[in-house]
Amino acid sequence: MGCLGVALVFAASGVALVFRGKLPLYRQRRFFTFGSAALPEVGRALYRRGYGFIAVAVFLMLGLLLTTE
């Protein structure tokens, strides 16, 4: 259960970082953009770090899925 909690915290943190990184585009009413090319430097770093957190959460959850009987 502890590993699941850690994975969920990583996932929630990653989603929050992606949202915070894309906030300048949302303020410009540009909701459907892909990638980090249109983001400012600070937003680009938050966006990439957020997806890194999400990737860690996915690997933790896959590990839980594979070890659960």
PyMOL Python script that loads the backbone (N, CA, C, O; Angstrom):
from pymol import cmd

cmd.read_pdbstr("""\
ATOM      1  N   MET A   1       0.814  -1.196   0.000  1.00  0.00           N
ATOM      2  CA  MET A   1       0.000   0.000   0.000  1.00  0.00           C
ATOM      3  C   MET A   1       0.857   1.259   0.000  1.00  0.00           C
ATOM      4  O   MET A   1       0.470   2.278  -0.572  1.00  0.00           O
ATOM      5  N   GLY A   2       1.990   1.191   0.623  1.00  0.00           N
ATOM      6  CA  GLY A   2       2.867   2.358   0.658  1.00  0.00           C
ATOM      7  C   GLY A   2       3.383   2.729  -0.716  1.00  0.00           C
ATOM      8  O   GLY A   2       3.491   3.909  -1.047  1.00  0.00           O
ATOM      9  N   CYS A   3       3.704   1.717  -1.525  1.00  0.00           N
ATOM     10  CA  CYS A   3       4.195   1.973  -2.874  1.00  0.00           C
ATOM     11  C   CYS A   3       3.100   2.583  -3.741  1.00  0.00           C
ATOM     12  O   CYS A   3       3.380   3.439  -4.581  1.00  0.00           O
ATOM     13  N   LEU A   4       1.875   2.158  -3.549  1.00  0.00           N
ATOM     14  CA  LEU A   4       0.754   2.740  -4.283  1.00  0.00           C
ATOM     15  C   LEU A   4       0.577   4.205  -3.914  1.00  0.00           C
ATOM     16  O   LEU A   4       0.335   5.045  -4.781  1.00  0.00           O
ATOM     17  N   GLY A   5       0.698   4.505  -2.647  1.00  0.00           N
ATOM     18  CA  GLY A   5       0.597   5.897  -2.203  1.00  0.00           C
ATOM     19  C   GLY A   5       1.681   6.763  -2.806  1.00  0.00           C
ATOM     20  O   GLY A   5       1.422   7.890  -3.229  1.00  0.00           O
ATOM     21  N   VAL A   6       2.900   6.239  -2.848  1.00  0.00           N
ATOM     22  CA  VAL A   6       4.013   6.979  -3.453  1.00  0.00           C
ATOM     23  C   VAL A   6       3.750   7.207  -4.935  1.00  0.00           C
ATOM     24  O   VAL A   6       3.995   8.296  -5.454  1.00  0.00           O
ATOM     25  N   ALA A   7       3.253   6.179  -5.615  1.00  0.00           N
ATOM     26  CA  ALA A   7       2.956   6.303  -7.044  1.00  0.00           C
ATOM     27  C   ALA A   7       1.870   7.346  -7.282  1.00  0.00           C
ATOM     28  O   ALA A   7       1.968   8.135  -8.222  1.00  0.00           O
ATOM     29  N   LEU A   8       0.855   7.359  -6.457  1.00  0.00           N
ATOM     30  CA  LEU A   8      -0.217   8.337  -6.617  1.00  0.00           C
ATOM     31  C   LEU A   8       0.263   9.758  -6.338  1.00  0.00           C
ATOM     32  O   LEU A   8      -0.173  10.704  -6.995  1.00  0.00           O
ATOM     33  N   VAL A   9       1.157   9.910  -5.367  1.00  0.00           N
ATOM     34  CA  VAL A   9       1.726  11.231  -5.086  1.00  0.00           C
ATOM     35  C   VAL A   9       2.560  11.705  -6.271  1.00  0.00           C
ATOM     36  O   VAL A   9       2.474  12.869  -6.664  1.00  0.00           O
ATOM     37  N   PHE A  10       3.368  10.810  -6.843  1.00  0.00           N
ATOM     38  CA  PHE A  10       4.148  11.167  -8.023  1.00  0.00           C
ATOM     39  C   PHE A  10       3.234  11.553  -9.180  1.00  0.00           C
ATOM     40  O   PHE A  10       3.500  12.532  -9.877  1.00  0.00           O
ATOM     41  N   ALA A  11       2.167  10.799  -9.390  1.00  0.00           N
ATOM     42  CA  ALA A  11       1.246  11.080 -10.489  1.00  0.00           C
ATOM     43  C   ALA A  11       0.552  12.435 -10.292  1.00  0.00           C
ATOM     44  O   ALA A  11       0.471  13.234 -11.226  1.00  0.00           O
ATOM     45  N   ALA A  12       0.062  12.687  -9.095  1.00  0.00           N
ATOM     46  CA  ALA A  12      -0.619  13.953  -8.829  1.00  0.00           C
ATOM     47  C   ALA A  12       0.345  15.136  -8.946  1.00  0.00           C
ATOM     48  O   ALA A  12      -0.018  16.188  -9.473  1.00  0.00           O
ATOM     49  N   SER A  13       1.569  14.958  -8.454  1.00  0.00           N
ATOM     50  CA  SER A  13       2.566  16.019  -8.575  1.00  0.00           C
ATOM     51  C   SER A  13       2.911  16.280 -10.031  1.00  0.00           C
ATOM     52  O   SER A  13       3.079  17.430 -10.436  1.00  0.00           O
ATOM     53  N   GLY A  14       3.016  15.226 -10.813  1.00  0.00           N
ATOM     54  CA  GLY A  14       3.318  15.377 -12.232  1.00  0.00           C
ATOM     55  C   GLY A  14       2.224  16.114 -12.974  1.00  0.00           C
ATOM     56  O   GLY A  14       2.509  16.990 -13.791  1.00  0.00           O
ATOM     57  N   VAL A  15       0.980  15.773 -12.700  1.00  0.00           N
ATOM     58  CA  VAL A  15      -0.137  16.459 -13.346  1.00  0.00           C
ATOM     59  C   VAL A  15      -0.151  17.936 -12.941  1.00  0.00           C
ATOM     60  O   VAL A  15      -0.402  18.804 -13.777  1.00  0.00           O
ATOM     61  N   ALA A  16       0.116  18.223 -11.673  1.00  0.00           N
ATOM     62  CA  ALA A  16       0.152  19.615 -11.215  1.00  0.00           C
ATOM     63  C   ALA A  16       1.282  20.389 -11.893  1.00  0.00           C
ATOM     64  O   ALA A  16       1.100  21.552 -12.255  1.00  0.00           O
ATOM     65  N   LEU A  17       2.446  19.761 -12.068  1.00  0.00           N
ATOM     66  CA  LEU A  17       3.557  20.436 -12.731  1.00  0.00           C
ATOM     67  C   LEU A  17       3.270  20.684 -14.209  1.00  0.00           C
ATOM     68  O   LEU A  17       3.612  21.742 -14.736  1.00  0.00           O
ATOM     69  N   VAL A  18       2.653  19.731 -14.871  1.00  0.00           N
ATOM     70  CA  VAL A  18       2.289  19.927 -16.284  1.00  0.00           C
ATOM     71  C   VAL A  18       1.278  21.063 -16.401  1.00  0.00           C
ATOM     72  O   VAL A  18       1.399  21.914 -17.282  1.00  0.00           O
ATOM     73  N   PHE A  19       0.287  21.081 -15.523  1.00  0.00           N
ATOM     74  CA  PHE A  19      -0.705  22.158 -15.541  1.00  0.00           C
ATOM     75  C   PHE A  19      -0.041  23.509 -15.308  1.00  0.00           C
ATOM     76  O   PHE A  19      -0.320  24.474 -16.019  1.00  0.00           O
ATOM     77  N   ARG A  20       0.837  23.575 -14.313  1.00  0.00           N
ATOM     78  CA  ARG A  20       1.523  24.844 -13.997  1.00  0.00           C
ATOM     79  C   ARG A  20       2.416  25.283 -15.152  1.00  0.00           C
ATOM     80  O   ARG A  20       2.522  26.476 -15.437  1.00  0.00           O
ATOM     81  N   GLY A  21       3.054  24.333 -15.815  1.00  0.00           N
ATOM     82  CA  GLY A  21       3.914  24.673 -16.941  1.00  0.00           C
ATOM     83  C   GLY A  21       3.131  25.196 -18.130  1.00  0.00           C
ATOM     84  O   GLY A  21       3.615  26.062 -18.859  1.00  0.00           O
ATOM     85  N   LYS A  22       1.926  24.681 -18.335  1.00  0.00           N
ATOM     86  CA  LYS A  22       1.109  25.095 -19.476  1.00  0.00           C
ATOM     87  C   LYS A  22       0.180  26.257 -19.154  1.00  0.00           C
ATOM     88  O   LYS A  22      -0.560  26.705 -20.030  1.00  0.00           O
ATOM     89  N   LEU A  23       0.198  26.749 -17.937  1.00  0.00           N
ATOM     90  CA  LEU A  23      -0.686  27.832 -17.531  1.00  0.00           C
ATOM     91  C   LEU A  23      -0.572  29.080 -18.415  1.00  0.00           C
ATOM     92  O   LEU A  23      -1.602  29.677 -18.729  1.00  0.00           O
ATOM     93  N   PRO A  24       0.625  29.500 -18.830  1.00  0.00           N
ATOM     94  CA  PRO A  24       0.680  30.666 -19.727  1.00  0.00           C
ATOM     95  C   PRO A  24      -0.080  30.452 -21.043  1.00  0.00           C
ATOM     96  O   PRO A  24      -0.664  31.397 -21.575  1.00  0.00           O
ATOM     97  N   LEU A  25      -0.078  29.246 -21.562  1.00  0.00           N
ATOM     98  CA  LEU A  25      -0.831  28.976 -22.790  1.00  0.00           C
ATOM     99  C   LEU A  25      -2.327  28.971 -22.516  1.00  0.00           C
ATOM    100  O   LEU A  25      -3.109  29.425 -23.351  1.00  0.00           O
ATOM    101  N   TYR A  26      -2.732  28.467 -21.367  1.00  0.00           N
ATOM    102  CA  TYR A  26      -4.145  28.468 -21.011  1.00  0.00           C
ATOM    103  C   TYR A  26      -4.665  29.902 -20.882  1.00  0.00           C
ATOM    104  O   TYR A  26      -5.804  30.190 -21.248  1.00  0.00           O
ATOM    105  N   ARG A  27      -3.831  30.787 -20.364  1.00  0.00           N
ATOM    106  CA  ARG A  27      -4.245  32.190 -20.236  1.00  0.00           C
ATOM    107  C   ARG A  27      -4.424  32.852 -21.599  1.00  0.00           C
ATOM    108  O   ARG A  27      -5.197  33.800 -21.736  1.00  0.00           O
ATOM    109  N   GLN A  28      -3.713  32.351 -22.601  1.00  0.00           N
ATOM    110  CA  GLN A  28      -3.863  32.856 -23.973  1.00  0.00           C
ATOM    111  C   GLN A  28      -4.989  32.141 -24.711  1.00  0.00           C
ATOM    112  O   GLN A  28      -5.192  32.362 -25.905  1.00  0.00           O
ATOM    113  N   ARG A  29      -5.717  31.289 -24.005  1.00  0.00           N
ATOM    114  CA  ARG A  29      -6.816  30.485 -24.560  1.00  0.00           C
ATOM    115  C   ARG A  29      -6.327  29.521 -25.640  1.00  0.00           C
ATOM    116  O   ARG A  29      -7.028  29.263 -26.618  1.00  0.00           O
ATOM    117  N   ARG A  30      -5.135  29.000 -25.453  1.00  0.00           N
ATOM    118  CA  ARG A  30      -4.571  27.970 -26.333  1.00  0.00           C
ATOM    119  C   ARG A  30      -4.581  26.666 -25.551  1.00  0.00           C
ATOM    120  O   ARG A  30      -3.614  26.337 -24.863  1.00  0.00           O
ATOM    121  N   PHE A  31      -5.683  25.923 -25.661  1.00  0.00           N
ATOM    122  CA  PHE A  31      -5.888  24.752 -24.828  1.00  0.00           C
ATOM    123  C   PHE A  31      -5.351  23.468 -25.449  1.00  0.00           C
ATOM    124  O   PHE A  31      -4.981  22.547 -24.721  1.00  0.00           O
ATOM    125  N   PHE A  32      -5.302  23.387 -26.756  1.00  0.00           N
ATOM    126  CA  PHE A  32      -4.935  22.140 -27.422  1.00  0.00           C
ATOM    127  C   PHE A  32      -3.598  22.284 -28.131  1.00  0.00           C
ATOM    128  O   PHE A  32      -3.541  22.363 -29.358  1.00  0.00           O
ATOM    129  N   THR A  33      -2.529  22.318 -27.356  1.00  0.00           N
ATOM    130  CA  THR A  33      -1.176  22.348 -27.910  1.00  0.00           C
ATOM    131  C   THR A  33      -0.448  21.093 -27.451  1.00  0.00           C
ATOM    132  O   THR A  33      -0.713  20.568 -26.369  1.00  0.00           O
ATOM    133  N   PHE A  34       0.455  20.625 -28.271  1.00  0.00           N
ATOM    134  CA  PHE A  34       1.212  19.422 -27.944  1.00  0.00           C
ATOM    135  C   PHE A  34       2.695  19.772 -27.901  1.00  0.00           C
ATOM    136  O   PHE A  34       3.186  20.549 -28.720  1.00  0.00           O
ATOM    137  N   GLY A  35       3.391  19.197 -26.948  1.00  0.00           N
ATOM    138  CA  GLY A  35       4.814  19.452 -26.818  1.00  0.00           C
ATOM    139  C   GLY A  35       5.092  20.724 -26.042  1.00  0.00           C
ATOM    140  O   GLY A  35       4.184  21.402 -25.562  1.00  0.00           O
ATOM    141  N   SER A  36       6.364  21.024 -25.938  1.00  0.00           N
ATOM    142  CA  SER A  36       6.775  22.164 -25.124  1.00  0.00           C
ATOM    143  C   SER A  36       7.342  23.312 -25.942  1.00  0.00           C
ATOM    144  O   SER A  36       7.901  24.248 -25.371  1.00  0.00           O
ATOM    145  N   ALA A  37       7.216  23.268 -27.256  1.00  0.00           N
ATOM    146  CA  ALA A  37       7.829  24.292 -28.105  1.00  0.00           C
ATOM    147  C   ALA A  37       7.221  25.673 -27.892  1.00  0.00           C
ATOM    148  O   ALA A  37       7.938  26.670 -27.984  1.00  0.00           O
ATOM    149  N   ALA A  38       5.936  25.763 -27.612  1.00  0.00           N
ATOM    150  CA  ALA A  38       5.267  27.056 -27.469  1.00  0.00           C
ATOM    151  C   ALA A  38       5.389  27.629 -26.060  1.00  0.00           C
ATOM    152  O   ALA A  38       4.924  28.739 -25.803  1.00  0.00           O
ATOM    153  N   LEU A  39       6.003  26.890 -25.154  1.00  0.00           N
ATOM    154  CA  LEU A  39       6.093  27.326 -23.758  1.00  0.00           C
ATOM    155  C   LEU A  39       7.316  28.202 -23.533  1.00  0.00           C
ATOM    156  O   LEU A  39       8.320  28.058 -24.231  1.00  0.00           O
ATOM    157  N   PRO A  40       7.239  29.112 -22.561  1.00  0.00           N
ATOM    158  CA  PRO A  40       8.454  29.844 -22.155  1.00  0.00           C
ATOM    159  C   PRO A  40       9.417  28.892 -21.439  1.00  0.00           C
ATOM    160  O   PRO A  40       9.036  27.779 -21.076  1.00  0.00           O
ATOM    161  N   GLU A  41      10.650  29.326 -21.239  1.00  0.00           N
ATOM    162  CA  GLU A  41      11.686  28.457 -20.663  1.00  0.00           C
ATOM    163  C   GLU A  41      11.282  27.860 -19.318  1.00  0.00           C
ATOM    164  O   GLU A  41      11.449  26.660 -19.099  1.00  0.00           O
ATOM    165  N   VAL A  42      10.760  28.675 -18.426  1.00  0.00           N
ATOM    166  CA  VAL A  42      10.380  28.168 -17.098  1.00  0.00           C
ATOM    167  C   VAL A  42       9.255  27.150 -17.230  1.00  0.00           C
ATOM    168  O   VAL A  42       9.282  26.104 -16.583  1.00  0.00           O
ATOM    169  N   GLY A  43       8.275  27.452 -18.061  1.00  0.00           N
ATOM    170  CA  GLY A  43       7.170  26.528 -18.278  1.00  0.00           C
ATOM    171  C   GLY A  43       7.629  25.236 -18.920  1.00  0.00           C
ATOM    172  O   GLY A  43       7.104  24.164 -18.618  1.00  0.00           O
ATOM    173  N   ARG A  44       8.606  25.335 -19.803  1.00  0.00           N
ATOM    174  CA  ARG A  44       9.138  24.148 -20.478  1.00  0.00           C
ATOM    175  C   ARG A  44       9.802  23.213 -19.481  1.00  0.00           C
ATOM    176  O   ARG A  44       9.647  21.995 -19.573  1.00  0.00           O
ATOM    177  N   ALA A  45      10.545  23.775 -18.522  1.00  0.00           N
ATOM    178  CA  ALA A  45      11.204  22.950 -17.506  1.00  0.00           C
ATOM    179  C   ALA A  45      10.168  22.266 -16.605  1.00  0.00           C
ATOM    180  O   ALA A  45      10.310  21.086 -16.283  1.00  0.00           O
ATOM    181  N   LEU A  46       9.136  22.999 -16.202  1.00  0.00           N
ATOM    182  CA  LEU A  46       8.086  22.409 -15.365  1.00  0.00           C
ATOM    183  C   LEU A  46       7.341  21.316 -16.120  1.00  0.00           C
ATOM    184  O   LEU A  46       7.021  20.272 -15.551  1.00  0.00           O
ATOM    185  N   TYR A  47       7.065  21.552 -17.391  1.00  0.00           N
ATOM    186  CA  TYR A  47       6.356  20.593 -18.240  1.00  0.00           C
ATOM    187  C   TYR A  47       7.137  19.287 -18.335  1.00  0.00           C
ATOM    188  O   TYR A  47       6.569  18.208 -18.168  1.00  0.00           O
ATOM    189  N   ARG A  48       8.428  19.384 -18.603  1.00  0.00           N
ATOM    190  CA  ARG A  48       9.252  18.176 -18.734  1.00  0.00           C
ATOM    191  C   ARG A  48       9.411  17.463 -17.407  1.00  0.00           C
ATOM    192  O   ARG A  48       9.376  16.233 -17.357  1.00  0.00           O
ATOM    193  N   ARG A  49       9.584  18.213 -16.332  1.00  0.00           N
ATOM    194  CA  ARG A  49       9.703  17.594 -15.009  1.00  0.00           C
ATOM    195  C   ARG A  49       8.405  16.898 -14.626  1.00  0.00           C
ATOM    196  O   ARG A  49       8.430  15.829 -14.017  1.00  0.00           O
ATOM    197  N   GLY A  50       7.273  17.494 -14.979  1.00  0.00           N
ATOM    198  CA  GLY A  50       5.979  16.883 -14.700  1.00  0.00           C
ATOM    199  C   GLY A  50       5.814  15.554 -15.407  1.00  0.00           C
ATOM    200  O   GLY A  50       5.334  14.589 -14.813  1.00  0.00           O
ATOM    201  N   TYR A  51       6.208  15.493 -16.680  1.00  0.00           N
ATOM    202  CA  TYR A  51       6.114  14.226 -17.392  1.00  0.00           C
ATOM    203  C   TYR A  51       7.111  13.203 -16.856  1.00  0.00           C
ATOM    204  O   TYR A  51       6.863  12.000 -16.937  1.00  0.00           O
ATOM    205  N   GLY A  52       8.226  13.663 -16.314  1.00  0.00           N
ATOM    206  CA  GLY A  52       9.150  12.742 -15.645  1.00  0.00           C
ATOM    207  C   GLY A  52       8.516  12.124 -14.411  1.00  0.00           C
ATOM    208  O   GLY A  52       8.659  10.926 -14.169  1.00  0.00           O
ATOM    209  N   PHE A  53       7.815  12.936 -13.630  1.00  0.00           N
ATOM    210  CA  PHE A  53       7.114  12.425 -12.451  1.00  0.00           C
ATOM    211  C   PHE A  53       6.034  11.431 -12.852  1.00  0.00           C
ATOM    212  O   PHE A  53       5.865  10.397 -12.206  1.00  0.00           O
ATOM    213  N   ILE A  54       5.304  11.743 -13.919  1.00  0.00           N
ATOM    214  CA  ILE A  54       4.258  10.839 -14.385  1.00  0.00           C
ATOM    215  C   ILE A  54       4.861   9.518 -14.841  1.00  0.00           C
ATOM    216  O   ILE A  54       4.285   8.458 -14.591  1.00  0.00           O
ATOM    217  N   ALA A  55       6.009   9.566 -15.505  1.00  0.00           N
ATOM    218  CA  ALA A  55       6.666   8.332 -15.956  1.00  0.00           C
ATOM    219  C   ALA A  55       7.081   7.474 -14.763  1.00  0.00           C
ATOM    220  O   ALA A  55       6.915   6.254 -14.794  1.00  0.00           O
ATOM    221  N   VAL A  56       7.616   8.093 -13.717  1.00  0.00           N
ATOM    222  CA  VAL A  56       7.987   7.349 -12.515  1.00  0.00           C
ATOM    223  C   VAL A  56       6.749   6.688 -11.911  1.00  0.00           C
ATOM    224  O   VAL A  56       6.806   5.531 -11.495  1.00  0.00           O
ATOM    225  N   ALA A  57       5.642   7.409 -11.863  1.00  0.00           N
ATOM    226  CA  ALA A  57       4.408   6.849 -11.312  1.00  0.00           C
ATOM    227  C   ALA A  57       3.920   5.662 -12.136  1.00  0.00           C
ATOM    228  O   ALA A  57       3.460   4.666 -11.578  1.00  0.00           O
ATOM    229  N   VAL A  58       4.018   5.762 -13.453  1.00  0.00           N
ATOM    230  CA  VAL A  58       3.592   4.651 -14.313  1.00  0.00           C
ATOM    231  C   VAL A  58       4.451   3.420 -14.064  1.00  0.00           C
ATOM    232  O   VAL A  58       3.926   2.311 -13.972  1.00  0.00           O
ATOM    233  N   PHE A  59       5.766   3.600 -13.953  1.00  0.00           N
ATOM    234  CA  PHE A  59       6.641   2.454 -13.697  1.00  0.00           C
ATOM    235  C   PHE A  59       6.379   1.836 -12.329  1.00  0.00           C
ATOM    236  O   PHE A  59       6.417   0.614 -12.187  1.00  0.00           O
ATOM    237  N   LEU A  60       6.114   2.665 -11.323  1.00  0.00           N
ATOM    238  CA  LEU A  60       5.788   2.123 -10.003  1.00  0.00           C
ATOM    239  C   LEU A  60       4.486   1.328 -10.042  1.00  0.00           C
ATOM    240  O   LEU A  60       4.388   0.255  -9.448  1.00  0.00           O
ATOM    241  N   MET A  61       3.498   1.856 -10.738  1.00  0.00           N
ATOM    242  CA  MET A  61       2.215   1.144 -10.824  1.00  0.00           C
ATOM    243  C   MET A  61       2.332  -0.133 -11.646  1.00  0.00           C
ATOM    244  O   MET A  61       1.694  -1.135 -11.323  1.00  0.00           O
ATOM    245  N   LEU A  62       3.138  -0.109 -12.705  1.00  0.00           N
ATOM    246  CA  LEU A  62       3.372  -1.336 -13.467  1.00  0.00           C
ATOM    247  C   LEU A  62       4.089  -2.378 -12.611  1.00  0.00           C
ATOM    248  O   LEU A  62       3.775  -3.566 -12.681  1.00  0.00           O
ATOM    249  N   GLY A  63       5.053  -1.930 -11.802  1.00  0.00           N
ATOM    250  CA  GLY A  63       5.729  -2.845 -10.891  1.00  0.00           C
ATOM    251  C   GLY A  63       4.766  -3.453  -9.887  1.00  0.00           C
ATOM    252  O   GLY A  63       4.857  -4.642  -9.580  1.00  0.00           O
ATOM    253  N   LEU A  64       3.853  -2.654  -9.377  1.00  0.00           N
ATOM    254  CA  LEU A  64       2.839  -3.195  -8.472  1.00  0.00           C
ATOM    255  C   LEU A  64       1.935  -4.191  -9.172  1.00  0.00           C
ATOM    256  O   LEU A  64       1.578  -5.220  -8.600  1.00  0.00           O
ATOM    257  N   LEU A  65       1.565  -3.890 -10.404  1.00  0.00           N
ATOM    258  CA  LEU A  65       0.709  -4.792 -11.158  1.00  0.00           C
ATOM    259  C   LEU A  65       1.382  -6.123 -11.408  1.00  0.00           C
ATOM    260  O   LEU A  65       0.739  -7.170 -11.339  1.00  0.00           O
ATOM    261  N   LEU A  66       2.677  -6.091 -11.699  1.00  0.00           N
ATOM    262  CA  LEU A  66       3.408  -7.330 -11.994  1.00  0.00           C
ATOM    263  C   LEU A  66       3.696  -8.164 -10.744  1.00  0.00           C
ATOM    264  O   LEU A  66       3.828  -9.384 -10.831  1.00  0.00           O
ATOM    265  N   THR A  67       3.793  -7.514  -9.590  1.00  0.00           N
ATOM    266  CA  THR A  67       4.111  -8.253  -8.362  1.00  0.00           C
ATOM    267  C   THR A  67       2.874  -8.688  -7.601  1.00  0.00           C
ATOM    268  O   THR A  67       2.980  -9.497  -6.679  1.00  0.00           O
ATOM    269  N   THR A  68       1.716  -8.183  -7.953  1.00  0.00           N
ATOM    270  CA  THR A  68       0.468  -8.537  -7.268  1.00  0.00           C
ATOM    271  C   THR A  68      -0.089  -9.819  -7.851  1.00  0.00           C
ATOM    272  O   THR A  68      -0.184  -9.973  -9.069  1.00  0.00           O
ATOM    273  N   GLU A  69      -0.450 -10.720  -6.987  1.00  0.00           N
ATOM    274  CA  GLU A  69      -1.002 -11.999  -7.454  1.00  0.00           C
ATOM    275  C   GLU A  69      -2.498 -12.037  -7.346  1.00  0.00           C
ATOM    276  O   GLU A  69      -3.117 -13.041  -7.698  1.00  0.00           O
TER     277      GLU A  69
END
""", "prot")
cmd.dss("prot")
cmd.show_as("cartoon", "prot")
cmd.util.cbc("prot")
cmd.orient("prot")
